[in-house]
Amino acid sequence: MKIAISSTGKNLNDDVAEVFGRCSYFIIVEVENQKLGKPEILENKNMDQVSGAGVSVAQVVAEKNIDVVITRNIGPRALDVLRQFNIKIYSGDGVIKDALQKFIDEKLKEI
């Protein structure tokens, strides 16, 4: 399973970003047998877009074959795009590595 987390920075010790479409980075990790793979850092080049940033970012995320997005807030249009690609969205906050562990412990078995 491939997970994208909206991030304030470039590593797992940074925080989950406040807003999906306007975050600085996405940290992408693969989870296999409840273990995290090496993180991939994806810079959000659409964050300063005047309008439609969330939709543009959702399309970029979908092109990365993401299964799950963890973020704090997401707009309705970006949510619609992610749903069209069957990408599940979960709320997360705090430090990314903690949000990921919580997802693995609590949500992964539901999927």
N, C-alpha and C positions, 0 to 999 in steps of 0.2 A: 504494500500500500504506500502510495506517495502522498505526502502531506505538505501543504504550503502554509506557512505562518506569517501573517503580516508583522513586520518587525521595525523597531526604532533604530536598529543597528545591524552589524554584520555577523553577530555570533549568538550562540544559544544562551548567553548570559544577559543579553539585552531583553527589553520588555516587548510584549505583544503590543503592536501599534494600536492607537486609538481608533483609526479609521482605515478600512481596507483599501480604498482607492487612492488615498493620500499618504500611505505609509512610504517610508524611505526605501525599504527592502522587503523581500520575501526570503525566508529561509525555507528551503525545500529539503525534506529528509524522507528517506525510505524506511519503513518499519517492516522488519521481517522477523518472525518468531519473537515479537515484542522487544526487539533490539533495534536501536537507531543506527542507520547507516551514516556515512559521511555527509555533512550538510553541504548543500549547494546554495550559494548566495546569488539572488537575482535582484538587481537594482531596478527600482520602479521608475522607469523613464517617463511615465505618464502622470506622475504625481502633481506636476505643475500645470497640467492641461486645464484650460479655463472651464470647460464643462465636459461631462461624460468620462471623467477619469476612471471611475469605477467600472464602467462598461469596457473601456479599453484594457484595463488591468485584468478584468475577468477573462477576456479573450486571450491575453498572454498566458495567464495561468492555465486555461483550458488547453492551449497548445503544448504545455509541458506535461500533459497526461496526468494531471493531479486528480486524486481520488477524494481528498478532504482538504478543506480550508479551515484554519483556526484564526479567528480575528475577534476584535471587540465589537465593532459596528460595521455594518455593510448596508449600502443603499439598495433600494428596491430594484433598480434596473440592473445593477451588478448581480444581485441575487438571482434575478430572472435568467441572466446569461449563464451563471454557474449551474443553475438547475437544468437548463437545456442540455448541458453536457453531463448531467447526472453526478455533479460534484456535490458532496455533502458539506454543509457549513455548520461549524460548531463555534460556540462562544468560548473565548479564553482570555485570561488577563494575567498580569504579573510577569515574572521571568519566563522566557520561552521554554527553557528546559523543564521547568516545573509544569507549565501548561501542557507540554507534550507528554510528560509522565502521567499527568492526571488523565489526559485523553486515553493513553494506552491502558491505564488501570481501570478506567470507568466506562469508556465508550467503545473501545476497539472490539470487545466481545459482542456488542450489539449489532455490529455491521456484518 
